[in-house]
Amino acid sequence: MRVLLLSKYPRMGASSRLRSLQYLPALADEGIEVTVSSLFGEEYLTELYSKGRRSKLRSLILYLKRLLVLLTVFRYDVLWIEKELFPYFPAFFERLLAFLGVRYVVDYDDAIFHNYDLSGSGLIRKVLGWKIDAVMAGASCVIAGNQYLAERARQAGAKRVEIIPTVVDHNRYSQIPSTGDSQLVIGWIGSPSTQRYVVDIQDALRAVCDKTGARLMLVGATDAVVDQLSGIPVEVVPWSEESEAENIAQMDVGIMPLVDGPWEKGKCGYKLIQYMASGVPVVASPVGVNVEIVDGYGCGRMAESKDDWAESLLELLSGADVRNTLGRAGREAVVKRYSLQTQSPILADILKSAAR
C-alpha cells in the first residue's frame, strides 16, 4: 500500500514530527509505504522562529513545488494531509481531489479553522471562514487530536471522524523517582510562541520559588523571557529532539498554563504527555483536553487562578511521595493511551480502510 504524506513541516516542526513522521517506522512494519513531501522546510522554520516572520517569495516558491507534487497523486492509494494543502488559500485543490475520486485522510492537532473564522480580517473571514470545513467534508477520514477538533469535523459533515491523541514513544523517556534532595525544579517545555502563557502566571511562580527555593526551567523558550520573569530564578534551555527527554527527567513538576480561548481549546496537551512519560506530576490550566488528561488519569492538579497555581505547586513541591504517586499514574496513562506503541495500529487501520 502506497501513501503520500503531505506534511506541513520536516521533523523540525513539532506538529509534523509528532502527528505523522514518528509513525513511519511502525507503518512500514504494517506494509504501508509512505512517501513524505513537506510544504515548508527547515530554512523556513528557522526564519520564522528567529525573526517571527515569513518570506513571501520563499512561500510562493514552496507553494509551486507542492503544486507539482500534486500532479503525482494518482500513484498512491491514499493521501495523508496535515491540516490543509495550502495555508491561507481556498480549498480549491482539496475539493478537486474529492471530485477526481482521490481519497485523502486529513489530520488536525490544532484549531487552525480559527485562523480563518476568527481572523481579525473581514476579508479572510468571508473568503476562508469555512475553508477547513470543506477540507474535512471531502476527506475519507478526519483524524482529530481531541474532542473539540473532532466535534468541528462532525459539524462540517465529515464522513468519518477518529480521535488519535498526540503521543510519545514512551521508551525514549526515563522515569526517575523524585526525592527532593537537590534544588526543586518547576519545568516547562514549548516554543517561543507559547512562552507567554508562563509569563501569565509569574506572580504564582515567584511566590512559590520564594517559599520553596525552587527554580524554573524553560525548555525551548527564548532568552528574552527571563526579563519578563523578574525575581524568579530561571534557566532557559535550548530545545532539541535528542535532549528533550533528558531535560524533562530533571523536572520535579511540569506545568502547562493556558488562557481559556478558542485556539487553546484545540490544543492536544502534548506537554502534559511528555511530563507524564517521565513520571513527572503536572499542574495545568483547566482548558480543553487538559481536563480529560489530568482529572481522567489522576496525574496532577488543575489550576485556574493565581492562588490555584500557587497552592497546587506548593502541594506538589512539599512532598516527594505525592509527586511520585501522581507521576506513576501519569506514566501508566502514557503507556496505555498516549504512546506511539498503542496508537500506531489504530492509525494503520485508518489509512488502510481509507484506501479501500
C-alpha positions as CSV (number, residue, x, y, z in Angstrom):
1,M,0.0,0.0,0.0
2,R,1.4,3.4,-1.0
3,V,0.6,6.6,0.9
4,L,1.7,10.2,0.1
5,L,2.2,12.2,3.3
6,L,1.7,15.9,2.6
7,S,3.1,17.3,5.9
8,K,3.4,20.9,6.8
9,Y,7.0,20.7,8.1
10,P,10.0,18.3,8.3
11,R,11.0,16.8,11.7
12,M,12.0,20.3,13.0
13,G,8.3,21.2,13.1
14,A,6.7,19.7,16.2
15,S,3.2,19.1,14.7
16,S,4.6,17.1,11.7
17,R,7.1,15.2,13.8
18,L,4.5,14.1,16.3
19,R,1.4,13.6,14.2
20,S,2.9,11.8,11.3
21,L,6.7,11.4,10.9
22,Q,7.3,9.5,14.2
23,Y,4.8,6.8,12.9
24,L,6.6,6.0,9.7
25,P,8.7,3.0,11.0
26,A,5.7,1.4,12.6
27,L,3.6,1.9,9.5
28,A,6.3,0.3,7.4
29,D,6.0,-2.7,9.6
30,E,2.3,-2.8,8.7
31,G,3.2,-2.9,5.0
32,I,2.4,0.8,4.4
33,E,5.0,2.6,2.3
34,V,4.9,6.4,3.0
35,T,6.4,9.0,0.7
36,V,6.9,12.3,2.5
37,S,6.5,15.7,0.9
38,S,6.8,18.7,3.3
39,L,5.4,22.0,2.4
40,F,7.9,24.1,4.4
41,G,11.5,23.3,5.1
42,E,13.9,23.9,7.9
43,E,15.1,27.3,6.5
44,Y,11.5,28.5,6.6
45,L,11.1,27.4,10.2
46,T,14.5,28.8,11.3
47,E,13.5,32.2,9.8
48,L,10.1,32.0,11.5
49,Y,11.4,31.1,14.9
50,S,14.3,33.6,14.8
51,K,12.7,36.6,13.1
52,G,9.0,36.0,13.7
53,R,8.2,36.5,10.0
54,R,7.9,34.6,6.8
55,S,9.4,35.3,3.4
56,K,6.6,35.8,0.9
57,L,8.8,34.9,-2.0
58,R,10.0,31.7,-0.4
59,S,6.4,30.7,0.5
60,L,5.4,31.3,-3.1
61,I,8.2,29.0,-4.4
62,L,7.2,26.3,-1.9
63,Y,3.5,26.5,-2.9
64,L,4.6,26.0,-6.5
65,K,6.6,23.0,-5.6
66,R,3.7,21.4,-3.7
67,L,1.5,22.0,-6.8
68,L,4.0,19.9,-8.8
69,V,3.8,17.2,-6.2
70,L,0.0,17.1,-6.5
71,L,0.4,16.0,-10.1
72,T,1.7,12.7,-8.8
73,V,-1.3,11.8,-6.6
74,F,-2.6,9.0,-8.8
75,R,0.5,6.9,-8.0
76,Y,-0.8,6.5,-4.4
77,D,-3.6,4.6,-2.7
78,V,-4.4,7.4,-0.3
79,L,-3.1,10.9,0.6
80,W,-2.4,11.8,4.2
81,I,-2.7,15.6,4.6
82,E,-1.6,17.6,7.6
83,K,-4.3,20.2,8.2
84,E,-4.6,21.7,4.6
85,L,-2.7,21.7,1.4
86,F,-2.1,25.5,1.1
87,P,-2.5,27.7,4.1
88,Y,-4.4,30.9,3.5
89,F,-5.6,29.7,0.1
90,P,-9.1,28.5,-0.7
91,A,-9.9,24.7,-0.5
92,F,-9.8,24.5,-4.3
93,F,-7.3,21.7,-4.5
94,E,-8.9,19.6,-1.7
95,R,-12.3,19.9,-3.5
96,L,-10.6,18.9,-6.8
97,L,-9.1,15.8,-5.2
98,A,-12.5,14.8,-3.9
99,F,-14.1,15.4,-7.3
100,L,-11.5,13.3,-9.0
101,G,-12.0,10.5,-6.6
102,V,-8.6,10.8,-4.9
103,R,-9.0,9.6,-1.3
104,Y,-7.4,11.6,1.4
105,V,-7.1,11.5,5.2
106,V,-6.6,14.8,7.0
107,D,-5.1,15.3,10.4
108,Y,-5.6,18.1,13.0
109,D,-3.8,18.8,16.2
110,D,-4.7,22.5,16.4
111,A,-7.9,24.5,15.8
112,I,-6.5,26.1,12.7
113,F,-10.0,26.8,11.5
114,H,-9.9,29.7,13.9
115,N,-7.1,31.2,11.9
116,Y,-9.9,31.9,9.4
117,D,-13.3,32.1,11.0
118,L,-12.0,34.2,13.9
119,S,-9.5,36.2,11.9
120,G,-9.2,39.9,12.5
121,S,-9.5,40.4,8.8
122,G,-13.1,40.6,7.5
123,L,-11.9,39.5,4.0
124,I,-10.2,36.3,5.4
125,R,-13.4,35.5,7.4
126,K,-15.5,36.0,4.3
127,V,-13.3,34.1,1.9
128,L,-11.8,31.4,4.1
129,G,-14.1,31.2,7.1
130,W,-15.4,27.8,6.1
131,K,-12.4,26.5,4.3
132,I,-11.4,23.9,6.8
133,D,-15.0,22.6,7.0
134,A,-14.8,22.0,3.3
135,V,-11.5,20.1,3.6
136,M,-13.0,18.0,6.4
137,A,-16.2,17.2,4.5
138,G,-14.2,15.9,1.5
139,A,-11.9,13.6,3.5
140,S,-12.3,9.9,3.7
141,C,-11.5,10.3,7.4
142,V,-10.7,13.2,9.7
143,I,-8.2,12.4,12.4
144,A,-8.5,14.7,15.3
145,G,-6.3,15.1,18.3
146,N,-9.1,15.8,20.8
147,Q,-12.9,16.1,21.1
148,Y,-13.0,19.8,20.3
149,L,-11.4,19.2,16.9
150,A,-13.5,16.1,16.3
151,E,-16.7,18.0,17.0
152,R,-15.9,20.6,14.5
153,A,-15.3,17.8,11.9
154,R,-18.7,16.3,12.7
155,Q,-20.4,19.6,12.3
156,A,-18.6,20.1,9.0
157,G,-20.2,16.8,7.7
158,A,-17.1,14.6,7.7
159,K,-17.7,11.1,6.6
160,R,-15.7,9.6,9.3
161,V,-14.0,11.1,12.4
162,E,-11.4,9.3,14.6
163,I,-9.6,10.7,17.6
164,I,-5.9,9.9,17.9
165,P,-4.2,11.9,20.7
166,T,-0.7,13.3,20.2
167,V,1.6,10.7,21.6
168,V,5.2,9.9,22.6
169,D,7.5,6.9,22.2
170,H,7.5,6.1,25.9
171,N,10.7,4.1,25.5
172,R,12.5,7.4,25.0
173,Y,11.6,8.7,28.4
174,S,13.1,7.6,31.7
175,Q,11.0,7.6,34.9
176,I,13.3,8.8,37.8
177,P,11.7,9.0,41.2
178,S,11.6,12.5,42.7
179,T,13.5,12.8,46.0
180,G,13.7,16.5,46.7
181,D,17.3,16.1,47.8
182,S,18.5,18.8,45.4
183,Q,17.0,22.1,44.3
184,L,13.4,21.5,43.2
185,V,12.7,22.3,39.5
186,I,9.4,23.6,38.1
187,G,9.6,22.7,34.4
188,W,8.0,23.8,31.1
189,I,8.7,22.7,27.6
190,G,7.4,24.5,24.5
191,S,8.2,27.1,21.8
192,P,8.7,30.9,21.7
193,S,5.1,31.2,20.5
194,T,3.7,29.8,23.7
195,Q,6.1,31.0,26.4
196,R,3.7,33.9,27.0
197,Y,1.5,31.6,29.0
198,V,4.3,31.1,31.5
199,V,4.6,34.9,31.9
200,D,0.9,35.0,32.7
201,I,1.4,33.0,35.9
202,Q,4.6,34.8,37.0
203,D,3.2,36.0,40.3
204,A,2.4,32.5,41.4
205,L,5.7,31.2,40.3
206,R,7.6,34.0,42.1
207,A,5.7,33.3,45.3
208,V,6.3,29.5,45.1
209,C,10.0,29.9,44.3
210,D,10.5,32.4,47.1
211,K,8.9,29.9,49.6
212,T,10.4,26.7,48.4
213,G,13.8,27.7,46.9
214,A,12.7,26.1,43.6
215,R,13.9,27.2,40.2
216,L,12.1,27.4,36.9
217,M,13.4,25.5,33.8
218,L,12.1,26.6,30.4
219,V,12.9,24.3,27.6
220,G,12.5,25.9,24.1
221,A,11.9,29.4,25.3
222,T,13.9,32.5,24.2
223,D,16.3,34.3,26.5
224,A,14.0,37.4,26.3
225,V,11.5,35.7,28.6
226,V,13.9,36.0,31.5
227,D,13.4,39.8,31.6
228,Q,9.7,39.2,31.8
229,L,10.1,36.9,34.9
230,S,12.0,39.2,37.2
231,G,12.6,37.9,40.7
232,I,12.3,34.2,39.6
233,P,15.4,32.0,39.2
234,V,15.1,31.0,35.6
235,E,17.1,28.6,33.4
236,V,16.4,28.7,29.7
237,V,17.4,25.5,27.9
238,P,17.6,25.2,24.1
239,W,15.2,22.6,22.7
240,S,16.5,19.6,20.7
241,E,14.8,16.4,19.9
242,E,17.8,14.5,21.2
243,S,17.9,16.2,24.6
244,E,14.2,16.9,25.4
245,A,13.5,13.7,27.3
246,E,16.7,14.2,29.4
247,N,15.7,17.7,30.3
248,I,12.2,16.7,31.3
249,A,13.6,14.0,33.6
250,Q,15.3,16.8,35.6
251,M,11.9,18.3,36.5
252,D,10.0,17.7,39.7
253,V,6.8,19.3,38.5
254,G,5.7,20.1,34.9
255,I,3.4,23.0,34.1
256,M,1.0,23.8,31.2
257,P,-0.6,27.2,31.7
258,L,-3.1,28.4,29.1
259,V,-5.8,31.0,28.7
260,D,-9.3,29.8,28.1
261,G,-9.7,30.7,24.5
262,P,-11.0,29.0,21.3
263,W,-7.5,28.4,20.0
264,E,-6.3,26.9,23.3
265,K,-9.3,24.5,23.3
266,G,-7.9,22.9,20.2
267,K,-4.5,22.0,21.8
268,C,-3.8,18.4,22.5
269,G,-1.9,18.5,25.8
270,Y,1.4,17.3,24.4
271,K,3.5,19.0,27.1
272,L,1.5,17.1,29.7
273,I,2.1,13.8,28.0
274,Q,5.8,14.4,27.8
275,Y,5.9,15.2,31.5
276,M,3.8,12.1,32.3
277,A,6.0,9.8,30.2
278,S,8.9,10.7,32.6
279,G,6.8,10.2,35.7
280,V,6.6,13.9,36.4
281,P,3.4,15.2,38.0
282,V,1.7,18.1,36.3
283,V,-0.2,21.3,37.0
284,A,-2.3,22.6,34.2
285,S,-5.0,25.1,33.3
286,P,-8.4,23.5,33.1
287,V,-8.7,24.2,29.3
288,G,-9.7,21.8,26.6
289,V,-8.1,18.3,26.7
290,N,-6.1,19.2,29.8
291,V,-9.1,18.4,32.0
292,E,-9.5,15.0,30.3
293,I,-5.9,14.1,30.8
294,V,-5.2,15.4,34.3
295,D,-8.5,14.6,36.0
296,G,-9.1,11.5,33.9
297,Y,-5.8,9.8,34.9
298,G,-5.1,11.4,38.3
299,C,-1.6,12.6,37.3
300,G,-1.6,16.1,38.7
301,R,-3.7,19.2,39.6
302,M,-5.8,21.8,37.8
303,A,-5.1,25.4,38.4
304,E,-7.0,28.5,37.2
305,S,-6.4,31.5,39.4
306,K,-3.1,32.8,40.8
307,D,-4.0,31.3,44.1
308,D,-4.8,27.9,42.5
309,W,-1.4,27.8,40.8
310,A,0.5,28.7,44.0
311,E,-1.5,26.2,46.1
312,S,-1.1,23.4,43.6
313,L,2.6,23.9,43.1
314,L,3.3,24.2,46.8
315,E,1.4,21.0,47.5
316,L,3.4,19.0,44.9
317,L,6.8,20.6,45.8
318,S,6.2,19.9,49.5
319,G,6.4,16.1,49.3
320,A,8.2,13.5,47.2
321,D,5.6,10.9,48.0
322,V,2.7,12.7,46.4
323,R,4.9,13.6,43.4
324,N,5.8,10.0,42.8
325,T,2.3,8.7,43.2
326,L,1.0,11.2,40.6
327,G,4.0,10.6,38.4
328,R,3.4,6.8,38.3
329,A,-0.3,7.4,37.4
330,G,0.8,9.6,34.5
331,R,3.4,7.2,33.2
332,E,0.8,4.4,33.3
333,A,-1.6,6.5,31.3
334,V,1.0,7.2,28.7
335,V,1.8,3.5,28.3
336,K,-1.9,2.6,27.9
337,R,-3.3,5.5,25.9
338,Y,-0.8,8.2,24.9
339,S,2.0,6.1,23.4
340,L,3.2,5.5,19.9
341,Q,3.1,1.8,20.5
342,T,-0.7,2.0,21.4
343,Q,-1.8,4.3,18.6
344,S,0.3,3.1,15.6
345,P,-2.0,0.1,14.9
346,I,-5.1,2.4,15.0
347,L,-3.5,4.8,12.5
348,A,-2.5,2.0,10.2
349,D,-6.1,0.7,10.2
350,I,-7.4,4.2,9.4
351,L,-5.1,4.5,6.4
352,K,-5.8,1.0,5.1
353,S,-9.6,1.5,5.4
354,A,-9.4,4.9,3.6
355,A,-7.5,3.2,0.7
356,R,-10.2,0.6,0.5
